[in-house]
Amino acid sequence: MALTRKEVEEIALLARLHLDDDELERIQGDLGAILEHFQTIAAVDTTGIAPLTHAVAIESPLRVDEPQPPLPVELALRGTAKRDGDLIVVPSIIPGGRDE
């Protein structure tokens, strides 16, 4: 599937890529080849084939989700850079916060 130069320029703009003329020409061919591969894949009849999340079986044993006692505050806050009593202090990201 061939892409026009204008389509490639629009894709580059959306991807925030600044490409010179040589790069645009090379990318135009590369993207066209990729789209041809997708067309080949799309043409395969997958009727009756169950969708998979992985190509091979993966076992992910999960532990039983049971309530556990909470961590002691000192242990939970041990690695914090800045504290205020039992609270973690972080920089404000919203204008007008306490840090301003």
C-alpha positions in Angstrom: 0.0 0.0 0.0 1.5 3.3 -1.1 1.2 6.4 1.1 1.4 9.8 -0.4 4.0 12.2 0.7 1.3 14.4 2.2 0.1 11.4 4.3 3.6 10.8 5.5 4.1 14.5 6.4 0.8 14.4 8.4 1.9 11.2 10.2 5.3 12.8 11.0 3.5 15.9 12.3 1.3 13.9 14.6 4.3 11.9 15.8 6.2 15.3 16.3 9.0 14.1 14.0 11.0 16.7 12.1 12.1 14.9 8.9 14.1 16.3 6.0 13.3 15.4 2.4 15.5 12.3 2.3 14.0 10.9 5.5 10.4 11.6 4.3 11.1 9.6 1.2 12.7 6.7 3.1 9.9 6.7 5.7 7.3 6.8 2.9 8.6 3.5 1.6 9.0 1.9 5.0 5.5 2.8 6.1 4.1 1.5 2.8 5.9 -1.8 3.4 4.6 -2.1 6.9 1.0 -1.4 5.8 1.4 -4.2 3.1 2.4 -6.6 5.9 -0.7 -5.6 7.8 -2.8 -6.2 4.7 -1.3 -9.7 4.4 -2.1 -10.4 8.1 -5.6 -9.0 7.7 -6.3 -11.3 4.8 -5.8 -14.4 6.9 -9.1 -16.1 7.8 -9.3 -16.3 11.6 -12.9 -17.4 11.8 -13.2 -19.8 14.8 -9.9 -19.0 16.3 -10.1 -17.8 19.9 -8.2 -14.5 20.6 -5.1 -14.9 22.7 -3.3 -12.5 25.1 0.0 -14.2 24.6 1.4 -16.5 21.8 2.4 -19.1 24.4 0.8 -20.2 27.6 1.9 -18.2 30.6 1.2 -19.2 34.1 0.7 -16.3 36.5 -0.1 -17.8 39.9 -1.8 -15.4 42.1 -1.8 -15.5 45.9 -5.1 -15.5 47.7 -6.3 -12.0 48.3 -6.8 -12.0 52.0 -6.7 -9.0 54.4 -3.3 -8.6 56.1 -2.3 -6.4 59.0 -1.0 -3.0 57.7 2.6 -2.1 57.7 3.8 -0.1 60.8 3.9 3.6 59.9 7.7 3.8 60.5 8.3 0.9 58.1 5.9 2.3 55.4 7.5 5.8 55.6 11.1 4.6 56.0 12.3 5.6 52.5 10.5 8.9 52.1 12.5 12.0 51.3 10.3 14.4 53.4 7.7 13.7 56.0 5.3 15.7 58.2 4.4 13.3 61.0 2.7 10.3 59.4 2.3 12.0 56.0 4.6 12.0 53.0 5.3 15.6 51.8 5.5 16.0 48.0 5.8 19.1 45.8 2.5 20.7 44.8 1.7 20.4 41.1 -1.4 22.5 41.3 -1.0 26.3 41.4 -2.0 27.9 44.7 -0.9 24.9 46.8 0.7 25.1 50.2 4.2 25.1 48.7 3.7 28.5 47.0 
